[in-house]
Amino acid sequence: MTNSTNDWNGNCQRCFKKTRSHIMSMFNMQLICLYCKDAEKKRGDYDKARDAEHEAVKAGDRNY
């Protein structure tokens, strides 16, 4: 699944609720609302996913 800001239709791609703001999931390419992002942060593996993305960006991979 490839997403870009062009794929944003105003609805969270996880819970499908209408929202004015979004962010990309740390686990996949879904554009999610801030409520879903808060729930995602509570996952036990969130820190590992965040750290992996950080290391990829530092290595020059901005499409991780």
PDB file of N, CA, C, O and CB in Angstrom:
ATOM      1  N   MET A   1       0.846  -1.168   0.000  1.00  0.00           N
ATOM      2  CA  MET A   1       0.000   0.000   0.000  1.00  0.00           C
ATOM      3  C   MET A   1       0.895   1.236   0.000  1.00  0.00           C
ATOM      4  O   MET A   1       1.738   1.386   0.885  1.00  0.00           O
ATOM      5  CB  MET A   1      -0.964  -0.005   1.219  1.00  0.00           C
ATOM      6  N   THR A   2       0.731   2.088  -0.941  1.00  0.00           N
ATOM      7  CA  THR A   2       1.498   3.319  -1.020  1.00  0.00           C
ATOM      8  C   THR A   2       0.561   4.485  -0.815  1.00  0.00           C
ATOM      9  O   THR A   2      -0.445   4.624  -1.510  1.00  0.00           O
ATOM     10  CB  THR A   2       2.241   3.437  -2.369  1.00  0.00           C
ATOM     11  N   ASN A   3       0.903   5.319   0.144  1.00  0.00           N
ATOM     12  CA  ASN A   3       0.083   6.487   0.426  1.00  0.00           C
ATOM     13  C   ASN A   3       0.896   7.746   0.255  1.00  0.00           C
ATOM     14  O   ASN A   3       2.119   7.743   0.397  1.00  0.00           O
ATOM     15  CB  ASN A   3      -0.499   6.418   1.834  1.00  0.00           C
ATOM     16  N   SER A   4       0.222   8.789  -0.041  1.00  0.00           N
ATOM     17  CA  SER A   4       0.817  10.113  -0.059  1.00  0.00           C
ATOM     18  C   SER A   4      -0.247  11.068   0.437  1.00  0.00           C
ATOM     19  O   SER A   4      -1.394  10.674   0.652  1.00  0.00           O
ATOM     20  CB  SER A   4       1.337  10.511  -1.490  1.00  0.00           C
ATOM     21  N   THR A   5       0.123  12.304   0.617  1.00  0.00           N
ATOM     22  CA  THR A   5      -0.877  13.269   1.066  1.00  0.00           C
ATOM     23  C   THR A   5      -2.004  13.388   0.049  1.00  0.00           C
ATOM     24  O   THR A   5      -3.092  13.854   0.389  1.00  0.00           O
ATOM     25  CB  THR A   5      -0.232  14.640   1.305  1.00  0.00           C
ATOM     26  N   ASN A   6      -1.763  12.976  -1.188  1.00  0.00           N
ATOM     27  CA  ASN A   6      -2.821  12.991  -2.197  1.00  0.00           C
ATOM     28  C   ASN A   6      -3.892  11.952  -1.903  1.00  0.00           C
ATOM     29  O   ASN A   6      -5.009  12.059  -2.409  1.00  0.00           O
ATOM     30  CB  ASN A   6      -2.234  12.750  -3.580  1.00  0.00           C
ATOM     31  N   ASP A   7      -3.564  10.935  -1.081  1.00  0.00           N
ATOM     32  CA  ASP A   7      -4.518   9.895  -0.743  1.00  0.00           C
ATOM     33  C   ASP A   7      -5.427  10.295   0.417  1.00  0.00           C
ATOM     34  O   ASP A   7      -6.359   9.565   0.756  1.00  0.00           O
ATOM     35  CB  ASP A   7      -3.787   8.622  -0.406  1.00  0.00           C
ATOM     36  N   TRP A   8      -5.162  11.438   1.020  1.00  0.00           N
ATOM     37  CA  TRP A   8      -5.951  11.871   2.169  1.00  0.00           C
ATOM     38  C   TRP A   8      -7.297  12.397   1.703  1.00  0.00           C
ATOM     39  O   TRP A   8      -7.365  13.314   0.884  1.00  0.00           O
ATOM     40  CB  TRP A   8      -5.201  12.948   2.977  1.00  0.00           C
ATOM     41  N   ASN A   9      -8.375  11.809   2.230  1.00  0.00           N
ATOM     42  CA  ASN A   9      -9.718  12.232   1.832  1.00  0.00           C
ATOM     43  C   ASN A   9     -10.500  12.835   2.991  1.00  0.00           C
ATOM     44  O   ASN A   9     -11.701  13.076   2.872  1.00  0.00           O
ATOM     45  CB  ASN A   9     -10.483  11.057   1.258  1.00  0.00           C
ATOM     46  N   GLY A  10      -9.820  13.082   4.120  1.00  0.00           N
ATOM     47  CA  GLY A  10     -10.486  13.669   5.272  1.00  0.00           C
ATOM     48  C   GLY A  10     -10.960  12.660   6.295  1.00  0.00           C
ATOM     49  O   GLY A  10     -11.493  13.034   7.340  1.00  0.00           O
ATOM     50  N   ASN A  11     -10.771  11.374   6.000  1.00  0.00           N
ATOM     51  CA  ASN A  11     -11.169  10.315   6.921  1.00  0.00           C
ATOM     52  C   ASN A  11      -9.950   9.497   7.328  1.00  0.00           C
ATOM     53  O   ASN A  11      -9.095   9.178   6.502  1.00  0.00           O
ATOM     54  CB  ASN A  11     -12.242   9.407   6.281  1.00  0.00           C
ATOM     55  N   CYS A  12      -9.885   9.166   8.608  1.00  0.00           N
ATOM     56  CA  CYS A  12      -8.817   8.315   9.115  1.00  0.00           C
ATOM     57  C   CYS A  12      -8.854   6.977   8.371  1.00  0.00           C
ATOM     58  O   CYS A  12      -9.923   6.391   8.203  1.00  0.00           O
ATOM     59  CB  CYS A  12      -8.954   8.103  10.655  1.00  0.00           C
ATOM     60  N   GLN A  13      -7.719   6.506   7.936  1.00  0.00           N
ATOM     61  CA  GLN A  13      -7.664   5.254   7.192  1.00  0.00           C
ATOM     62  C   GLN A  13      -7.686   4.037   8.110  1.00  0.00           C
ATOM     63  O   GLN A  13      -7.673   2.903   7.632  1.00  0.00           O
ATOM     64  CB  GLN A  13      -6.424   5.220   6.328  1.00  0.00           C
ATOM     65  N   ARG A  14      -7.718   4.259   9.422  1.00  0.00           N
ATOM     66  CA  ARG A  14      -7.828   3.152  10.369  1.00  0.00           C
ATOM     67  C   ARG A  14      -9.227   3.069  10.970  1.00  0.00           C
ATOM     68  O   ARG A  14      -9.856   2.012  10.917  1.00  0.00           O
ATOM     69  CB  ARG A  14      -6.792   3.302  11.479  1.00  0.00           C
ATOM     70  N   CYS A  15      -9.723   4.165  11.541  1.00  0.00           N
ATOM     71  CA  CYS A  15     -11.048   4.131  12.180  1.00  0.00           C
ATOM     72  C   CYS A  15     -12.133   4.715  11.269  1.00  0.00           C
ATOM     73  O   CYS A  15     -13.323   4.577  11.550  1.00  0.00           O
ATOM     74  CB  CYS A  15     -11.016   4.903  13.509  1.00  0.00           C
ATOM     75  N   PHE A  16     -11.722   5.363  10.187  1.00  0.00           N
ATOM     76  CA  PHE A  16     -12.598   5.911   9.146  1.00  0.00           C
ATOM     77  C   PHE A  16     -13.424   7.118   9.582  1.00  0.00           C
ATOM     78  O   PHE A  16     -14.337   7.534   8.869  1.00  0.00           O
ATOM     79  CB  PHE A  16     -13.521   4.847   8.671  1.00  0.00           C
ATOM     80  N   LYS A  17     -13.109   7.683  10.749  1.00  0.00           N
ATOM     81  CA  LYS A  17     -13.815   8.879  11.196  1.00  0.00           C
ATOM     82  C   LYS A  17     -13.296  10.107  10.465  1.00  0.00           C
ATOM     83  O   LYS A  17     -12.123  10.175  10.096  1.00  0.00           O
ATOM     84  CB  LYS A  17     -13.667   9.060  12.713  1.00  0.00           C
ATOM     85  N   LYS A  18     -14.172  11.065  10.263  1.00  0.00           N
ATOM     86  CA  LYS A  18     -13.815  12.341   9.640  1.00  0.00           C
ATOM     87  C   LYS A  18     -12.919  13.114  10.598  1.00  0.00           C
ATOM     88  O   LYS A  18     -13.187  13.168  11.799  1.00  0.00           O
ATOM     89  CB  LYS A  18     -15.091  13.172   9.273  1.00  0.00           C
ATOM     90  N   THR A  19     -11.859  13.711  10.070  1.00  0.00           N
ATOM     91  CA  THR A  19     -10.932  14.475  10.902  1.00  0.00           C
ATOM     92  C   THR A  19     -10.248  15.539  10.057  1.00  0.00           C
ATOM     93  O   THR A  19     -10.142  15.406   8.838  1.00  0.00           O
ATOM     94  CB  THR A  19      -9.884  13.544  11.561  1.00  0.00           C
ATOM     95  N   ARG A  20      -9.790  16.582  10.706  1.00  0.00           N
ATOM     96  CA  ARG A  20      -9.105  17.664   9.989  1.00  0.00           C
ATOM     97  C   ARG A  20      -7.597  17.457   9.942  1.00  0.00           C
ATOM     98  O   ARG A  20      -6.915  18.073   9.123  1.00  0.00           O
ATOM     99  CB  ARG A  20      -9.416  19.001  10.639  1.00  0.00           C
ATOM    100  N   SER A  21      -7.073  16.608  10.803  1.00  0.00           N
ATOM    101  CA  SER A  21      -5.623  16.416  10.839  1.00  0.00           C
ATOM    102  C   SER A  21      -5.290  14.924  10.793  1.00  0.00           C
ATOM    103  O   SER A  21      -6.092  14.071  11.175  1.00  0.00           O
ATOM    104  CB  SER A  21      -5.016  17.068  12.108  1.00  0.00           C
ATOM    105  N   HIS A  22      -4.093  14.645  10.317  1.00  0.00           N
ATOM    106  CA  HIS A  22      -3.667  13.248  10.218  1.00  0.00           C
ATOM    107  C   HIS A  22      -2.153  13.158  10.316  1.00  0.00           C
ATOM    108  O   HIS A  22      -1.435  14.149  10.189  1.00  0.00           O
ATOM    109  CB  HIS A  22      -4.159  12.615   8.899  1.00  0.00           C
ATOM    110  N   ILE A  23      -1.700  11.946  10.543  1.00  0.00           N
ATOM    111  CA  ILE A  23      -0.281  11.636  10.615  1.00  0.00           C
ATOM    112  C   ILE A  23      -0.116  10.217  10.099  1.00  0.00           C
ATOM    113  O   ILE A  23      -1.060   9.428  10.152  1.00  0.00           O
ATOM    114  CB  ILE A  23       0.283  11.794  12.080  1.00  0.00           C
ATOM    115  N   MET A  24       1.047   9.886   9.609  1.00  0.00           N
ATOM    116  CA  MET A  24       1.253   8.533   9.109  1.00  0.00           C
ATOM    117  C   MET A  24       1.529   7.590  10.273  1.00  0.00           C
ATOM    118  O   MET A  24       2.241   7.945  11.213  1.00  0.00           O
ATOM    119  CB  MET A  24       2.412   8.495   8.091  1.00  0.00           C
ATOM    120  N   SER A  25       0.977   6.414  10.208  1.00  0.00           N
ATOM    121  CA  SER A  25       1.202   5.394  11.216  1.00  0.00           C
ATOM    122  C   SER A  25       2.687   5.057  11.314  1.00  0.00           C
ATOM    123  O   SER A  25       3.422   5.176  10.334  1.00  0.00           O
ATOM    124  CB  SER A  25       0.388   4.136  10.898  1.00  0.00           C
ATOM    125  N   MET A  26       3.117   4.645  12.477  1.00  0.00           N
ATOM    126  CA  MET A  26       4.493   4.206  12.671  1.00  0.00           C
ATOM    127  C   MET A  26       4.676   2.764  12.191  1.00  0.00           C
ATOM    128  O   MET A  26       5.807   2.298  12.053  1.00  0.00           O
ATOM    129  CB  MET A  26       4.889   4.331  14.150  1.00  0.00           C
ATOM    130  N   PHE A  27       3.583   2.066  11.940  1.00  0.00           N
ATOM    131  CA  PHE A  27       3.640   0.647  11.624  1.00  0.00           C
ATOM    132  C   PHE A  27       3.329   0.299  10.175  1.00  0.00           C
ATOM    133  O   PHE A  27       3.691  -0.778   9.700  1.00  0.00           O
ATOM    134  CB  PHE A  27       2.706  -0.076  12.498  1.00  0.00           C
ATOM    135  N   ASN A  28       2.661   1.202   9.474  1.00  0.00           N
ATOM    136  CA  ASN A  28       2.338   0.960   8.062  1.00  0.00           C
ATOM    137  C   ASN A  28       2.138   2.314   7.388  1.00  0.00           C
ATOM    138  O   ASN A  28       2.474   3.350   7.964  1.00  0.00           O
ATOM    139  CB  ASN A  28       1.052   0.052   7.909  1.00  0.00           C
ATOM    140  N   MET A  29       1.615   2.312   6.219  1.00  0.00           N
ATOM    141  CA  MET A  29       1.491   3.550   5.442  1.00  0.00           C
ATOM    142  C   MET A  29       0.125   4.227   5.604  1.00  0.00           C
ATOM    143  O   MET A  29      -0.213   5.115   4.821  1.00  0.00           O
ATOM    144  CB  MET A  29       1.735   3.258   3.976  1.00  0.00           C
ATOM    145  N   GLN A  30      -0.656   3.827   6.594  1.00  0.00           N
ATOM    146  CA  GLN A  30      -1.958   4.440   6.803  1.00  0.00           C
ATOM    147  C   GLN A  30      -1.814   5.877   7.295  1.00  0.00           C
ATOM    148  O   GLN A  30      -0.930   6.194   8.090  1.00  0.00           O
ATOM    149  CB  GLN A  30      -2.776   3.620   7.799  1.00  0.00           C
ATOM    150  N   LEU A  31      -2.693   6.726   6.806  1.00  0.00           N
ATOM    151  CA  LEU A  31      -2.813   8.099   7.289  1.00  0.00           C
ATOM    152  C   LEU A  31      -3.910   8.076   8.338  1.00  0.00           C
ATOM    153  O   LEU A  31      -5.080   7.852   8.028  1.00  0.00           O
ATOM    154  CB  LEU A  31      -3.134   9.126   6.118  1.00  0.00           C
ATOM    155  N   ILE A  32      -3.511   8.315   9.603  1.00  0.00           N
ATOM    156  CA  ILE A  32      -4.433   8.102  10.713  1.00  0.00           C
ATOM    157  C   ILE A  32      -4.699   9.392  11.481  1.00  0.00           C
ATOM    158  O   ILE A  32      -3.912  10.337  11.433  1.00  0.00           O
ATOM    159  CB  ILE A  32      -3.883   7.042  11.655  1.00  0.00           C
ATOM    160  N   CYS A  33      -5.822   9.408  12.188  1.00  0.00           N
ATOM    161  CA  CYS A  33      -6.179  10.552  13.016  1.00  0.00           C
ATOM    162  C   CYS A  33      -5.339  10.542  14.291  1.00  0.00           C
ATOM    163  O   CYS A  33      -4.666   9.559  14.602  1.00  0.00           O
ATOM    164  CB  CYS A  33      -7.690  10.537  13.356  1.00  0.00           C
ATOM    165  N   LEU A  34      -5.392  11.635  15.008  1.00  0.00           N
ATOM    166  CA  LEU A  34      -4.574  11.758  16.210  1.00  0.00           C
ATOM    167  C   LEU A  34      -5.063  10.845  17.334  1.00  0.00           C
ATOM    168  O   LEU A  34      -4.271  10.467  18.197  1.00  0.00           O
ATOM    169  CB  LEU A  34      -4.566  13.199  16.686  1.00  0.00           C
ATOM    170  N   TYR A  35      -6.336  10.485  17.345  1.00  0.00           N
ATOM    171  CA  TYR A  35      -6.834   9.531  18.332  1.00  0.00           C
ATOM    172  C   TYR A  35      -6.238   8.146  18.075  1.00  0.00           C
ATOM    173  O   TYR A  35      -5.834   7.457  19.011  1.00  0.00           O
ATOM    174  CB  TYR A  35      -8.379   9.470  18.297  1.00  0.00           C
ATOM    175  N   CYS A  36      -6.184   7.746  16.817  1.00  0.00           N
ATOM    176  CA  CYS A  36      -5.575   6.456  16.479  1.00  0.00           C
ATOM    177  C   CYS A  36      -4.074   6.490  16.754  1.00  0.00           C
ATOM    178  O   CYS A  36      -3.493   5.482  17.156  1.00  0.00           O
ATOM    179  CB  CYS A  36      -5.839   6.097  14.998  1.00  0.00           C
ATOM    180  N   LYS A  37      -3.445   7.644  16.540  1.00  0.00           N
ATOM    181  CA  LYS A  37      -2.022   7.779  16.843  1.00  0.00           C
ATOM    182  C   LYS A  37      -1.779   7.609  18.339  1.00  0.00           C
ATOM    183  O   LYS A  37      -0.820   6.950  18.739  1.00  0.00           O
ATOM    184  CB  LYS A  37      -1.491   9.145  16.365  1.00  0.00           C
ATOM    185  N   ASP A  38      -2.635   8.196  19.164  1.00  0.00           N
ATOM    186  CA  ASP A  38      -2.499   8.026  20.613  1.00  0.00           C
ATOM    187  C   ASP A  38      -2.623   6.559  21.006  1.00  0.00           C
ATOM    188  O   ASP A  38      -1.871   6.076  21.853  1.00  0.00           O
ATOM    189  CB  ASP A  38      -3.556   8.859  21.352  1.00  0.00           C
ATOM    190  N   ALA A  39      -3.561   5.855  20.398  1.00  0.00           N
ATOM    191  CA  ALA A  39      -3.730   4.428  20.686  1.00  0.00           C
ATOM    192  C   ALA A  39      -2.503   3.644  20.227  1.00  0.00           C
ATOM    193  O   ALA A  39      -2.070   2.708  20.899  1.00  0.00           O
ATOM    194  CB  ALA A  39      -5.003   3.881  20.000  1.00  0.00           C
ATOM    195  N   GLU A  40      -1.953   4.026  19.094  1.00  0.00           N
ATOM    196  CA  GLU A  40      -0.768   3.367  18.549  1.00  0.00           C
ATOM    197  C   GLU A  40       0.424   3.520  19.502  1.00  0.00           C
ATOM    198  O   GLU A  40       1.208   2.587  19.677  1.00  0.00           O
ATOM    199  CB  GLU A  40      -0.423   3.946  17.161  1.00  0.00           C
ATOM    200  N   LYS A  41       0.552   4.684  20.104  1.00  0.00           N
ATOM    201  CA  LYS A  41       1.664   4.950  21.023  1.00  0.00           C
ATOM    202  C   LYS A  41       1.616   4.058  22.259  1.00  0.00           C
ATOM    203  O   LYS A  41       2.634   3.885  22.930  1.00  0.00           O
ATOM    204  CB  LYS A  41       1.651   6.410  21.446  1.00  0.00           C
ATOM    205  N   LYS A  42       0.466   3.495  22.569  1.00  0.00           N
ATOM    206  CA  LYS A  42       0.312   2.626  23.738  1.00  0.00           C
ATOM    207  C   LYS A  42       0.705   1.182  23.457  1.00  0.00           C
ATOM    208  O   LYS A  42       0.761   0.365  24.376  1.00  0.00           O
ATOM    209  CB  LYS A  42      -1.114   2.672  24.227  1.00  0.00           C
ATOM    210  N   ARG A  43       0.974   0.864  22.206  1.00  0.00           N
ATOM    211  CA  ARG A  43       1.403  -0.499  21.855  1.00  0.00           C
ATOM    212  C   ARG A  43       2.774  -0.789  22.467  1.00  0.00           C
ATOM    213  O   ARG A  43       3.612   0.105  22.575  1.00  0.00           O
ATOM    214  CB  ARG A  43       1.450  -0.682  20.310  1.00  0.00           C
ATOM    215  N   GLY A  44       2.990  -2.010  22.856  1.00  0.00           N
ATOM    216  CA  GLY A  44       4.252  -2.401  23.462  1.00  0.00           C
ATOM    217  C   GLY A  44       5.445  -2.287  22.538  1.00  0.00           C
ATOM    218  O   GLY A  44       6.576  -2.136  22.999  1.00  0.00           O
ATOM    219  N   ASP A  45       5.204  -2.358  21.236  1.00  0.00           N
ATOM    220  CA  ASP A  45       6.307  -2.306  20.273  1.00  0.00           C
ATOM    221  C   ASP A  45       6.461  -0.931  19.615  1.00  0.00           C
ATOM    222  O   ASP A  45       7.211  -0.791  18.649  1.00  0.00           O
ATOM    223  CB  ASP A  45       6.100  -3.356  19.202  1.00  0.00           C
ATOM    224  N   TYR A  46       5.765   0.076  20.124  1.00  0.00           N
ATOM    225  CA  TYR A  46       5.834   1.404  19.522  1.00  0.00           C
ATOM    226  C   TYR A  46       7.241   1.990  19.589  1.00  0.00           C
ATOM    227  O   TYR A  46       7.739   2.515  18.593  1.00  0.00           O
ATOM    228  CB  TYR A  46       4.854   2.337  20.209  1.00  0.00           C
ATOM    229  N   ASP A  47       7.885   1.908  20.745  1.00  0.00           N
ATOM    230  CA  ASP A  47       9.229   2.484  20.884  1.00  0.00           C
ATOM    231  C   ASP A  47      10.211   1.836  19.918  1.00  0.00           C
ATOM    232  O   ASP A  47      11.064   2.518  19.349  1.00  0.00           O
ATOM    233  CB  ASP A  47       9.734   2.326  22.323  1.00  0.00           C
ATOM    234  N   LYS A  48      10.099   0.540  19.730  1.00  0.00           N
ATOM    235  CA  LYS A  48      10.983  -0.169  18.788  1.00  0.00           C
ATOM    236  C   LYS A  48      10.752   0.327  17.362  1.00  0.00           C
ATOM    237  O   LYS A  48      11.709   0.540  16.618  1.00  0.00           O
ATOM    238  CB  LYS A  48      10.748  -1.702  18.863  1.00  0.00           C
ATOM    239  N   ALA A  49       9.496   0.512  16.980  1.00  0.00           N
ATOM    240  CA  ALA A  49       9.177   1.001  15.636  1.00  0.00           C
ATOM    241  C   ALA A  49       9.662   2.435  15.453  1.00  0.00           C
ATOM    242  O   ALA A  49      10.203   2.776  14.401  1.00  0.00           O
ATOM    243  CB  ALA A  49       7.663   0.917  15.376  1.00  0.00           C
ATOM    244  N   ARG A  50       9.474   3.270  16.460  1.00  0.00           N
ATOM    245  CA  ARG A  50       9.922   4.658  16.392  1.00  0.00           C
ATOM    246  C   ARG A  50      11.449   4.734  16.264  1.00  0.00           C
ATOM    247  O   ARG A  50      11.976   5.511  15.468  1.00  0.00           O
ATOM    248  CB  ARG A  50       9.452   5.432  17.639  1.00  0.00           C
ATOM    249  N   ASP A  51      12.138   3.927  17.049  1.00  0.00           N
ATOM    250  CA  ASP A  51      13.600   3.924  16.999  1.00  0.00           C
ATOM    251  C   ASP A  51      14.118   3.417  15.649  1.00  0.00           C
ATOM    252  O   ASP A  51      15.108   3.932  15.131  1.00  0.00           O
ATOM    253  CB  ASP A  51      14.164   3.061  18.131  1.00  0.00           C
ATOM    254  N   ALA A  52      13.449   2.411  15.083  1.00  0.00           N
ATOM    255  CA  ALA A  52      13.855   1.887  13.776  1.00  0.00           C
ATOM    256  C   ALA A  52      13.687   2.953  12.696  1.00  0.00           C
ATOM    257  O   ALA A  52      14.541   3.092  11.821  1.00  0.00           O
ATOM    258  CB  ALA A  52      13.036   0.629  13.417  1.00  0.00           C
ATOM    259  N   GLU A  53      12.594   3.699  12.756  1.00  0.00           N
ATOM    260  CA  GLU A  53      12.401   4.770  11.781  1.00  0.00           C
ATOM    261  C   GLU A  53      13.473   5.845  11.947  1.00  0.00           C
ATOM    262  O   GLU A  53      14.020   6.341  10.962  1.00  0.00           O
ATOM    263  CB  GLU A  53      10.997   5.388  11.928  1.00  0.00           C
ATOM    264  N   HIS A  54      13.766   6.195  13.172  1.00  0.00           N
ATOM    265  CA  HIS A  54      14.778   7.220  13.451  1.00  0.00           C
ATOM    266  C   HIS A  54      16.141   6.814  12.882  1.00  0.00           C
ATOM    267  O   HIS A  54      16.827   7.629  12.265  1.00  0.00           O
ATOM    268  CB  HIS A  54      14.890   7.464  14.970  1.00  0.00           C
ATOM    269  N   GLU A  55      16.522   5.570  13.089  1.00  0.00           N
ATOM    270  CA  GLU A  55      17.798   5.083  12.570  1.00  0.00           C
ATOM    271  C   GLU A  55      17.807   5.080  11.039  1.00  0.00           C
ATOM    272  O   GLU A  55      18.822   5.417  10.429  1.00  0.00           O
ATOM    273  CB  GLU A  55      18.084   3.671  13.103  1.00  0.00           C
ATOM    274  N   ALA A  56      16.701   4.708  10.422  1.00  0.00           N
ATOM    275  CA  ALA A  56      16.613   4.705   8.967  1.00  0.00           C
ATOM    276  C   ALA A  56      16.773   6.124   8.403  1.00  0.00           C
ATOM    277  O   ALA A  56      17.478   6.333   7.416  1.00  0.00           O
ATOM    278  CB  ALA A  56      15.273   4.100   8.518  1.00  0.00           C
ATOM    279  N   VAL A  57      16.115   7.085   9.039  1.00  0.00           N
ATOM    280  CA  VAL A  57      16.219   8.476   8.590  1.00  0.00           C
ATOM    281  C   VAL A  57      17.646   8.983   8.756  1.00  0.00           C
ATOM    282  O   VAL A  57      18.171   9.657   7.870  1.00  0.00           O
ATOM    283  CB  VAL A  57      15.239   9.375   9.371  1.00  0.00           C
ATOM    284  N   LYS A  58      18.276   8.668   9.879  1.00  0.00           N
ATOM    285  CA  LYS A  58      19.659   9.077  10.097  1.00  0.00           C
ATOM    286  C   LYS A  58      20.589   8.491   9.030  1.00  0.00           C
ATOM    287  O   LYS A  58      21.585   9.109   8.655  1.00  0.00           O
ATOM    288  CB  LYS A  58      20.122   8.648  11.491  1.00  0.00           C
ATOM    289  N   ALA A  59      20.252   7.294   8.549  1.00  0.00           N
ATOM    290  CA  ALA A  59      21.062   6.641   7.510  1.00  0.00           C
ATOM    291  C   ALA A  59      20.721   7.149   6.106  1.00  0.00           C
ATOM    292  O   ALA A  59      21.307   6.696   5.123  1.00  0.00           O
ATOM    293  CB  ALA A  59      20.864   5.125   7.569  1.00  0.00           C
ATOM    294  N   GLY A  60      19.769   8.094   6.010  1.00  0.00           N
ATOM    295  CA  GLY A  60      19.425   8.682   4.729  1.00  0.00           C
ATOM    296  C   GLY A  60      18.180   8.129   4.077  1.00  0.00           C
ATOM    297  O   GLY A  60      17.798   8.584   2.998  1.00  0.00           O
ATOM    298  N   ASP A  61      17.539   7.161   4.702  1.00  0.00           N
ATOM    299  CA  ASP A  61      16.306   6.577   4.152  1.00  0.00           C
ATOM    300  C   ASP A  61      15.123   7.382   4.642  1.00  0.00           C
ATOM    301  O   ASP A  61      14.635   7.164   5.751  1.00  0.00           O
ATOM    302  CB  ASP A  61      16.154   5.079   4.557  1.00  0.00           C
ATOM    303  N   ARG A  62      14.657   8.312   3.823  1.00  0.00           N
ATOM    304  CA  ARG A  62      13.516   9.147   4.208  1.00  0.00           C
ATOM    305  C   ARG A  62      12.190   8.564   3.737  1.00  0.00           C
ATOM    306  O   ARG A  62      11.150   9.218   3.823  1.00  0.00           O
ATOM    307  CB  ARG A  62      13.684  10.548   3.650  1.00  0.00           C
ATOM    308  N   ASN A  63      12.232   7.357   3.249  1.00  0.00           N
ATOM    309  CA  ASN A  63      11.031   6.700   2.763  1.00  0.00           C
ATOM    310  C   ASN A  63      10.833   5.375   3.509  1.00  0.00           C
ATOM    311  O   ASN A  63      10.358   4.396   2.933  1.00  0.00           O
ATOM    312  CB  ASN A  63      11.116   6.465   1.232  1.00  0.00           C
ATOM    313  N   TYR A  64      11.196   5.354   4.778  1.00  0.00           N
ATOM    314  CA  TYR A  64      11.146   4.135   5.593  1.00  0.00           C
ATOM    315  C   TYR A  64       9.750   3.808   5.977  1.00  0.00           C
ATOM    316  O   TYR A  64       9.515   2.815   6.664  1.00  0.00           O
ATOM    317  CB  TYR A  64      11.990   4.271   6.831  1.00  0.00           C
TER     318      TYR A  64
END
